[in-house]
Amino acid sequence: MSASTASVTMYSTPWCGYCHRLKSQMDREGIAYSVVDIEQDPDAALIVEQVNGGNQTVPTLVYSDGTAQTNPSLAQVKEKLAALA
């Protein structure tokens, strides 16, 4: 998914099981998102820390309105995207 079409950015790591699960659920639902690996991008890691009280907790999703969710369920993601539409 390209960042230009994504309405949500998922901050993730390659080894995060919760990230893989949410990615596959969002793929099944046809939800566009971009992925940023916080282990490869120090600035992204800082964003995640700011949202999560200093912790690098993933998945952290940041939406087009600047709000964030940490380890949300698919239902929470869909609800948030519907509110932004």
Contacts in CASP RR format, 6 or more apart in sequence:
PFRMAT RR
TARGET T0000
AUTHOR 0000-0000-0000
METHOD contacts of the structure
MODEL  1
MSASTASVTMYSTPWCGYCHRLKSQMDREGIAYSVVDIEQDPDAALIVEQ
VNGGNQTVPTLVYSDGTAQTNPSLAQVKEKLAALA
1 32 0 8 1.000
1 33 0 8 1.000
1 34 0 8 1.000
1 35 0 8 1.000
2 34 0 8 1.000
3 9 0 8 1.000
3 34 0 8 1.000
5 32 0 8 1.000
6 32 0 8 1.000
6 33 0 8 1.000
6 34 0 8 1.000
7 32 0 8 1.000
7 33 0 8 1.000
7 63 0 8 1.000
7 64 0 8 1.000
7 81 0 8 1.000
7 84 0 8 1.000
8 31 0 8 1.000
8 32 0 8 1.000
8 33 0 8 1.000
8 34 0 8 1.000
8 61 0 8 1.000
8 62 0 8 1.000
8 63 0 8 1.000
8 64 0 8 1.000
8 77 0 8 1.000
8 81 0 8 1.000
9 33 0 8 1.000
9 34 0 8 1.000
9 35 0 8 1.000
9 36 0 8 1.000
9 61 0 8 1.000
9 62 0 8 1.000
10 19 0 8 1.000
10 22 0 8 1.000
10 23 0 8 1.000
10 26 0 8 1.000
10 33 0 8 1.000
10 34 0 8 1.000
10 35 0 8 1.000
10 36 0 8 1.000
10 59 0 8 1.000
10 60 0 8 1.000
10 61 0 8 1.000
11 36 0 8 1.000
11 38 0 8 1.000
11 44 0 8 1.000
11 47 0 8 1.000
11 48 0 8 1.000
11 58 0 8 1.000
11 59 0 8 1.000
11 60 0 8 1.000
11 61 0 8 1.000
11 62 0 8 1.000
12 19 0 8 1.000
12 23 0 8 1.000
12 35 0 8 1.000
12 36 0 8 1.000
12 37 0 8 1.000
12 38 0 8 1.000
12 58 0 8 1.000
12 59 0 8 1.000
13 19 0 8 1.000
13 37 0 8 1.000
13 38 0 8 1.000
13 39 0 8 1.000
13 58 0 8 1.000
14 37 0 8 1.000
14 39 0 8 1.000
16 58 0 8 1.000
16 59 0 8 1.000
18 58 0 8 1.000
18 59 0 8 1.000
18 71 0 8 1.000
19 58 0 8 1.000
19 59 0 8 1.000
22 59 0 8 1.000
22 71 0 8 1.000
22 72 0 8 1.000
22 74 0 8 1.000
22 77 0 8 1.000
23 33 0 8 1.000
23 35 0 8 1.000
25 74 0 8 1.000
26 33 0 8 1.000
26 74 0 8 1.000
26 77 0 8 1.000
29 74 0 8 1.000
29 78 0 8 1.000
31 77 0 8 1.000
31 78 0 8 1.000
31 81 0 8 1.000
33 61 0 8 1.000
36 44 0 8 1.000
37 44 0 8 1.000
38 44 0 8 1.000
38 45 0 8 1.000
38 48 0 8 1.000
38 56 0 8 1.000
38 58 0 8 1.000
39 45 0 8 1.000
45 56 0 8 1.000
47 60 0 8 1.000
47 62 0 8 1.000
48 55 0 8 1.000
48 56 0 8 1.000
48 57 0 8 1.000
48 58 0 8 1.000
48 60 0 8 1.000
49 55 0 8 1.000
49 56 0 8 1.000
51 60 0 8 1.000
51 62 0 8 1.000
51 68 0 8 1.000
51 70 0 8 1.000
52 60 0 8 1.000
52 70 0 8 1.000
57 70 0 8 1.000
57 71 0 8 1.000
58 71 0 8 1.000
59 70 0 8 1.000
59 71 0 8 1.000
59 72 0 8 1.000
60 68 0 8 1.000
60 69 0 8 1.000
60 70 0 8 1.000
60 71 0 8 1.000
61 68 0 8 1.000
61 69 0 8 1.000
61 70 0 8 1.000
61 72 0 8 1.000
61 77 0 8 1.000
61 80 0 8 1.000
62 68 0 8 1.000
63 69 0 8 1.000
63 80 0 8 1.000
63 81 0 8 1.000
63 84 0 8 1.000
64 84 0 8 1.000
65 84 0 8 1.000
67 80 0 8 1.000
69 76 0 8 1.000
69 77 0 8 1.000
69 80 0 8 1.000
72 80 0 8 1.000
END
